[in-house]
Amino acid sequence: MVRLPPGVRRPYTVFLNSVAQREGTDYVVRGDALEFPTALVKDVISKKRWFLGAWGVGTYRKDDSVDVAWTAADGTPRVAHRLDFEPVAGEGNRDGT
C-alpha cells in the first residue's frame, strides 16, 4: 500500500518503476492510498553489498519505485518520487531478504 502525499488531487498519474499504471487494472485507490495487486519490494543495501558495489561488483535485487504526478491547485505540475510503501495486512515482510 502506498500513501498519497498531502495535496495530491485528481487527476494524477501513477508510475511503477517508471511505467505509467492504470487505475482499476494496475492498482486501486482506497481512501488516500494506492494498492497494487503484487507485493512491492524495496531493496535494502547492507554494508557488505555497499562495499562490493564500491569496488564495481554488482549485486542487484528487485527495488520497486512508485511516483505520482499531478497538477497543484495553482496550476503547477508536481511529482512525488519514490513514495514509501507498506505491506498490506497479511503480506508479511517482502523485502527480498
N, C-alpha and C positions, 0 to 999 in steps of 0.2 A: 504494500500500500504506500502511495506517495502523497503526502500532504501538499496541497497547492499553497503557494506563498500568499500572504495578505496582499490584497489589491488586484489579484488576478480576476479578470472578468471575461465573460463570453463575448465574442468568440475568441477562442485560443487554440493554438496548435500544439500538440504533444509530440515529442520526438523520443524514441527509444534507440539509443546507440546511433544517433544522427539520422534515423529513418522516421519520417512522419507516420503517425499512427492514426487510426480511425476509431472514433468513439462507437461503442457497441460491438465492434469487431475485434479490435486490438486491446481495448480497455473499457471499463465502465466507470462512471462517476458516482461516488457515494458521499453525499454531503460536500465537504471541502477536500476530498481525497480521490485519487485515481487508483483503481485496482486493475492489475494485469492478470491474465489467466495463467501465466507461468511465473515461477518464483524468480525474483530479481536477485542478482548476486553482486556484492561489492567486494573487490579484491583487497585484502589487507596484506601489505608488504612487510614481511618480517625483516629483522636486521640482517639475517643471512641472505635473503633474496636481494635486499638493497645492496649489500656488499658485492654479490655476484654481478648484479646489474652495473655497478660502478666499474667493473672490470670488463664489461661488454658481453657478459654471459646472460642471455635472455631466459627469463623464467616467466612465461605468460600464462595467465589464467583468465577466466571469464570475469569481466568487470563492466557491469551494466551502468548506463548513464541515462538519466531522464532529464529532459529540458522542456520548458514550456515557454511559448512565445505568445504575446498578446499586445493589445494597444491600451495604454492607460487612459484614464478619463480625460486628460488634457491632450490626447492625440499622439502622445509619444510612444513609439514602439518599445516594448520591453521584452527581455528574455531572462529567465531564471535558469541557470546552468547547474547540472549535476545535483539535482534535488536529492535530499536524503529520502530513504525509504525504509520501511519497517515490515517485518513479516506479517502476513495475515494470520489470524488465530488458527492454530493447527498446522502451520507450515514448519515450525521449529526453526533451528539455525541452519541457514543455507548459504553460508559464506564461503563455500568451496573448500573448507578445511576438513 
